[in-house]
Amino acid sequence: MTERSVAAPRPGAPSKETPVTVADIMTREFEVVHEDATLLEAMRHLRDCPLVEDEIGIKCVVVLDGGESLTGVLTQSDVVGEILFPYFVRDLADKTAGQRRIRKEDYRALAAWAGKVRVRDVMTRGPVTLAPDDDLFEAADRIVSRKVKSLPVVDGGKVVGIVYRSSLYRHIAGSILESGPRSPS
């Protein structure tokens, strides 16, 4: 089962005196898949989900257990790099005449396989998270040090948003550019 979740907005906008927090820049719309969903369902969801705000596309889905608690994340990179590409290279590549070719029947075989695999078997378990009140330095440190593109934001055990690296950059770069010297016209 997959779904879209939209968390309630945070009351009040930050003022110039109030430090900016994760809650101020997080995306409150995020994709949810339950850990008992098939990998095929999750792949469809990752491919077809709509754009969120001005993000280039959804980079991950939040994985919840039956009790609606965060148990993991599944990213496009996980699917391509960890699952699909090695499967193609190891098992499916037709190396006739020195070239690798993927045949239509290879895709059908992979679809059948992905229809049997559960998200819980391939997701990243126990993902690093942020709290809504974390400051931007904490968000930047976790995103950069772990080399990830997004992190779930959890409040009281419930996922309330996602912080994307691109949103963090846009906020920081925008603030720097607004604070810097003006270009001569």
N, C-alpha and C positions, 0 to 999 in steps of 0.2 A: 504494500500500500504506500502510495506517495501522496503528498499534499503540499500546499503552500501555506505558510504561517505568516501572519502579520502581527507583530507585537505592538502594543499601545505606545504612542509617542511619549517622550519624557516631558513633564510639565515645565514650562519656562525655558526660554533660550538663554544661552550663556551671555553674560555681560562682559565688558572688557576687563573687569576686575576679577571675574570668576574664571578659574582655570578651566580649560577645555578638557572634557573627559571622554572616555570611550563612548558613553551614551550619546554624546553630542555628534559623533561622526559615524556611528554604526548604522548599518542598513537594517531596518526592522522587518523587511520582507525577506524571507529565506525559504529555501526548499527543504522539505522534510521527507525522509524515507524511513520506514521501519525496518529494523534489523532482520525481520523474517521475509522481506521482499526479495525477489530474485535479482541477480545482477543484471539480467536483461531489462527488468523494469527500471532499475536505477540508471542504467545506461540510456534508456529512452528519455528518462526524466532529465538527466544531465544534458542530453542533446537538444531536447525540445523546449525546455523551460524558457519563459520570456526573459528579456533583459530586465534587470533590476536597476532602477534609476539610470545612471549613466555608466554603469559597469559594462565592460566589454562582453560579459556573459557570466553565467553562474559558474563558479570555479569549484564549488563543492556542494554537497547536500549534507544536512545534519542527519545523523542516524539516531533514532530513538528506540528504546525498548518498549515493551507492551505497556509499561507504566508511565510512558512519556518522559523518561529520563534520558539525558544524553549518554550514549554509549560509544559513539564514534563519529567519524566523518568519512565520506567517500568523495574523492576528487577526480576530476577528469584525468589528471596526471597519474593517479593510482590506477585507473582503469587502463589507460594507454600504456604507461611505462611498466607497470608491475604485472599486468594480467594479459592484455591483448598482444602487445608486441612480442614478448617472449614466447607466447603460444604460437604466433605466426612463424617466428624465426625457427623455433625448435621443431615444431610438428607439421607445419603446413607449407612451408616454402618449397615450391617446385624449382629445383635448381638446374633444370634442363638447359643446355647450351650456355651455362654460366650465368643465367639470369634467374632471378627469383620472380615468380608470378603467383599471385593469389587468384585462385579460381572461385567461381560463384559457389561451388559446392563446399569450399573451405569456409566461406561466410555462413553457409547454412549449418555446417557442423559446429562452428563457434556459437551461433545463435542457440542451437540445441544445448550445448554445454552451458552457456550463460543462463539459460532458462532453468537449469537445475541448481546452480550455485546460489547460495543465499548471501545477502549483503553482509551478514554477521561474520561470514567466513573470509571476507576479503577487505573489510573496512579497516581504517586506522582506528584502533581502540584507544580509549582514554586520551582524547586529544587535549592539547594545551588550550586553555580558555582564558578569557578576559572577564573582568567584572565591569559593570556599567560605570562604576566610580573610579576605575583605574585611569591614571593620567595618560597623556599621549606618549610620554617617554617610556612607560611600561609597555604600551601597545607596540611601539616601534621596536623596543628591545626584544620582545617575544617574537614578533614577526621576522625581524632581521636575523636574530640569533638562530632561529629554527628553520630559516629559509623557506617560509611558507607564504602563500598568497592571501590567506584568510584565516581568521580564528573566530570560533563561536564565542558569543558573549552570554554568560550565565549569571542569573540572579535568583537566589533562593532555590537553586537546583533546577531551574527552568531556563531553557534557551530563550533569550529575548532579542537576539540580533546576531549580526555577523559584522566584523570589521575586515574590510579588504585592504590590502597593501596599497592599492591604487587610491582608495578614499583617504587613507592616512597621508599619502604623498600629496594629494591635491590640497588637503587642508593645510599641511605644513608649508608647502610651496606657496600657496595662496597667501598665507599669513606673512611669510618672509617677503614676498613681492609687494604686498600692500604696505609693509613697514619700511621697506627700503627706499633709497633715494629715487625720486621721480626722474624719468628720462626727459631730456629737453625735447620740446615739440618741434 
